[in-house]
Amino acid sequence: MHLSRRADRLAESATGRAARKAAELRAAGRTIIDWSAGQPDFASPEVAVEAARRALAEGFTRYTAAAGTPDLRRALAAHYAERHGAPWTIDQVMVTVGGKAALFELMMTLIDEGDSAVIPSPCWVTFPEQVRFAGGRPILVPTAAADGFAIHAQPVIDAIEPETRLVLLNSPCNPTGGIIAARDLRRIVEHCAERGIVVLSDETYERFLFDGREHASAGALAAEFPDTVVVVGSFSKTYAMTGWRIGFALASAPLIAKVTAVQSHATSNATSFAMRGAEAALTGADDDVERMLAAFARRRDLLVRGLERLPGVSCPKPAGAFYAFPHVAECYRPGRQGSLEFAEALLEDAGVAIVPGLAFGADDHVRISFACSSEELEAGLERLAEALRP
């Protein structure tokens, strides 16, 4: 069978691979602690569940407009106006099949063969793969563990070249928890506006910030730079609605119209009754979100304390998201040399699933999700301590 070159060069998601291997071992009877999954272990908000249930009972099960239901799009515009002073109206908002689809459709709309996209790294495994799939070339800009993998403006600006069409930011970042300060965000947006480059800000983890930090949203700059700023978000993390597959994009009306045309041929619309649930979550689930965020803060502290006690492991405390990204290279030895072998050995020998840092562009690190119970974190730390014992 002949496969297209674009399909042939696309690698399997490392996070999906780790979860798949963990599931296979669990099905074989092993007790696996899964630190690979990027999904909250909380139930979806009851207001969302009830709204979706009601929509089903009322027969709201047909196609909607490709851009999503007007009510949800209007609610998203109002949400970003209230939280960030963003100017977007309903025709500047589209709803997608998860945040991943929003990113993919934007890549297909904004990038041509030979174009480049600048991405701070370590970065989510899907970013460079989507750029390559669209025919572009990712330019990865290193961030440093020494300052918590913060995203700084100057290295990003220095990496821009004549072929650059896109700067892709993710704050808080998956996998590092690193964030960008408002002043650095403004510098990047101002520079890109001068050069006609889009700044695509993936703000999926915008509510997951710790120690009193505030989120710097590109939406706050959209009124000044309407043709430069694009924001993508998702209901998956904030509202523990991963399986609902509801994401969104906010941008200028002409761009949203083009991306909606792509979506009309790719997925049609997001699921009708799931959009009803998402609207209910957006407007009525803040208490659920606050309880979840408080739990994540406690889990972060528990995990980082435990990791720092392990020989050869160092872990900066993540500023946001729900991942730790410890440095583990001092634990490498024959049979577990590099993050891939290290992760596979830990899964086979200790029954703990993590994601190798190589997938994110940092082979000396691994990603650990603390989107699981404190009991699972404690049990995993015990297993990890035993596996790393000399």
N, C-alpha and C positions, 0 to 999 in steps of 0.2 A: 504494500500500500504506500502510495506517495503521500507524504505529509508536507504541508507548507513550511517554508523556512521560518516563518514567524512562530509557528507552533513548535517546531523542532528546537528552537532556541529558548523556549519557555521552560523554566525549571519548576518542579513541584514546590509548593509553599512549604518551607521548613517547619513552620508552626503546625500546618496540617499533617506533615509527615510525623512529627513527634506525637501528636494526638492519635494518629492512626496506629502507630506502633504500640502506644500505651493501651489502646483499646484491644488490640490483638492479644497482648499478654494478659489483659484482664479477662478476655473471653476464654483464654487457656487455663484460667483458674488462679492466676497470680494476683496478689493484692498490690495494686499500683497506687502510688501517691502521684497525682497528676499536677505538676507545677508548670505544665506547658500551656494550659488553656487560657486564652485571653477573653474569658467571659465571666462576669460576676456570678457567684453562686446563690444570689438572692432571687426570690420569685419576682416576676413582673408585677408592677403595681396593680392592685385590685381595681382601681378606677379604669385602667387600660383594658384589663381582662373583661370587665363588665361592659365597657363600651363596645368592644369587639363582639362580645356575645350578643349584645342587643342588636348590633348591625347585622349579624348573621340571622337572627330571629326575624328581623324586618326585611330580609331578602336583599340586603345591600351587598350583592355578590357579583355584580356585573363589571364590565370595563368602566374605568373613569377616564378623564382626560389624561393624556400621556404625561403631563407635568404633575399630575396628582390632584387630589380633591381641592377645590378652592378654599374650603374651611381650614384644612391643615396648612396650606401655603400662606393663607392670611395670618394664621396663628404663629407660624414661624417668623414671618416678617415683623409682627408685633413683638415677639419674644426678643429678637435681635435689636429692635429699636429700644426696648425697655432696658435690656442688659448692657448694650454697647453703643447706643445712640446711632445705630446703622439706619440708612435711609431707604432700605429696600422695600418695595411694594410687591404685591402678589405676582406681577408679571416678571419679577426678578428672583423668583423662588421656584425650584422644582423638587419634587420628591422622587427618590430613587429606590432601587431594590438593595438597600443597605448602602452605607457610605462607600464601600468598595466599588459599587457600580457607578456612583457619582464620580469618583476619581477616574475610573476607567473611561467613562464617556467623555470626561473633560480632556484626558490625554488624547483620545482619538480625534477630538475637535481642535485641539491647540497645537499638536505636534505633527510635523511632516518628517519624511525621511531625511536624515542628516541633521535635524535640529538637536539641540542639547537641552537638558534640564539640570539645574543645580540643586543638589539635595544635601543638607547637613547629614553627617553620618557619625555613629551608627544610626541606621534608619530601618523602618518597617520593611520586611522582606518584599512586600508587594510593590513598593514605589519604583525601584529600578526595573523590576520585571515589566511593569505596565509601560514605562517609558520605552523600553526595548521593543515591546510588542507593538507599540505605535510607530516604530521605525526610528525612534530617537536614541540618544546616547546620554546616559546618566553621568553627571560629574559630581562625585562624592566629596564633600568638604568635611574633614575630620573635626570632631569635637573632643574634648578632653575630660577624662574622669576627675582630674585634679580640681576642676570647678563645677563638678556635677553635670558634665556634658551640656553645659549651657550653650545656646546658639548665639554667636556674636556676629555683628553685621559685617565687619571688614573682611573676614575670610570668605564670606558668601559673595560679597561684591567683587573681591579679587578673582574669584573663580568664574565670573561671567565672561563669556566670549561672544564674538559676533553672531555665532549660530544659536545662542541661548534664546529660547522662547518662553522659558518657564523657570521660576524659582519655587520649589516645593518645600514648605515649612510644616513641621508637625510639633506643636507645643500645647500641652506636655507631650513628650516624645515616647513612642513605643519603639525601642525597648528600654531606653535609659531613664525615663522620667525627667530628662532635661527640659528646660523651658527657655523662652526668649523674653527678654525685657522689652518694655514698651518702646524705649528709646532705640534699641537695636532694630525692632520691627519697623519703626518709622523710617530709619535710615535705609533699610532694604527697599521698602515700598517707594520712597522718594527716588532712589536711584533707578529702580526698575521702571517707574513712571516716565522718567526722562528718556529711557531707551526703548519704550514700547514693549516691555516684558511683563508678563502676567505673574503676580504673586499668588500662588495657590496655597491657602492656609488650611491644613487638615486639623480641625479643632475638636476631634472626636472625644478627647479626654479633658475638655475645658473645665469641667466641674471637679476633676480629680487633682486638687492642689492641696498641699499640706503646709502646716506651720504658718498659717495666716497669709500665704501668698495670694496674689490676685492675678487673674488671667489677663494677658495682653491679647486682645482679639483684633485680627485684621479688620473685622467689621467696623471697628471704631474709626478706621481711616477710609471707609468706602465713600463717604460723602465728598472728601477731598480728592480721592483718586478712583472714580467710579469705573474706569476702564482697566484698572490695574489689579484691584482686589477681588479675589474669589475665595469664598469660605465654603468648606465642606464639613458636614457633621453627621451624627448618627444617633439614633435612639438606643443602639445596642448596648453601650456601656453605661451611659448615665442612668438609664431606666431599666437595666437588666432585661433587655428585650432582644437579645442576639438572634433568636430564631424567628422573630417577626420580620426581619429584613426590611427595615425602614431607615433610609438615610436621606440626605438632602444636600442641595447646593444653592448658594446665593451669589449672584453676580449681576452684571449689567444685563438689561433686557435683551439686547441683540445676542449676547453670548448664551444666555439661558434658552433663547429660541433655537439656536443651533444645536445645543446639547440635547434639548428636548426632541429635536428631529432625529438625532442619533438614537435616543432612547426609544422612540416610536418604532424603530426597526429592530431594536435589540431585545427589549422586554415588554413593550407596550407600557403599561403603568405598573406601579407598585400595587400590592394586594389591597383591595378596596377596604375590607373590614379591618385590616391591620392599620390602615391610615386613620380610621376612626379611633382605634385604641391609642395610637400615637398622639393624636390631638388631645385625648383625655389625659394622657400622661404629661404632656407639655404644660397643660393648664391646671392640673390638679394633683400632681404627685411629688411636690417639693418635699413634703415631710418624709416620704419614702427615700428620696435621694439623700437627704441630710442624714438619716439613720445609716444608710449604706456607706456614706463617706466617712462617718465617724468610725465605723467598723474597719474600713480600709486603713485609716490612720493608725489604729491600734495594731493591725496586722503588719503594716510596714515596719513599725518599731520593733515588734517581736522578731520578724524575719531578719532585719538588718543586725540586730543585737546578736542573734544566733549565728549568722554568717561570719561576723567579725571575730567570733570566738574560735573559729575553725582554723587549723594551721594551713598557711599558704593561701588563705582567702582574704581579700579586702573588698569592701563594698561601700561606695558612696551612698549616702541616704538619698533616695530619689525625691525630687521636689514635687513630682506629680505622677499621674497615671497609676497603674497598679502592678508595676514590674520592678524587680531589683535586677541589676546588671553587674554582678560581682566579677572581679578579676580573679581568675583561677589558674593562670598559667604556671604558677609555682607548684600546682598539684599534678601537672602533667608528668607522665613517665611512660616507658614502653607499654604499649597496649591501650593507653589512653593519652596519646600524644596529639594535642590539638583539641579544639572544642567539640568537634564532631565525634571523635573517638571517646572523649571524656563523657559526653552526654549519652552515647550508646552504652558505654560500660556502666554508667550509673543506673541506667534503666535495667540492664540485664542483671547486674549484681546486687543492686540495692532496691530495685523496684520504684525508683523515683524518676519521673519524666520531666526533663527540662529541654530547652531549645538551645542548640549550639550558637555561640556568638558569631561564628563564621557566616551564618545566614544573614546577619545584620551588618556585616563588614568589620567585625572585631573578634578575631579568632582567639584572643586571650581571655575572652569573657563568655559567660553563658547568661541566658535570660531565665529568670524565675518569676512566675506569676504568683502574686499573693491574693488572687481572686478565688480563694478557697478558705476553709474554716481555720481558725487558730489551732484546732486540734490536729488538722492535717499538716499545718506548718511545723508544729512541734514534732510530730512523728517523722516528717521528712528531714528535719534537722538532725534528729537522732540517727536516722539511717545514713545521712550524709557524713556525719561524724565517724560512724563505724567504717564507711567505705573509704574514708580518707586517712584512717589510722595507719601509721607507718608499719 
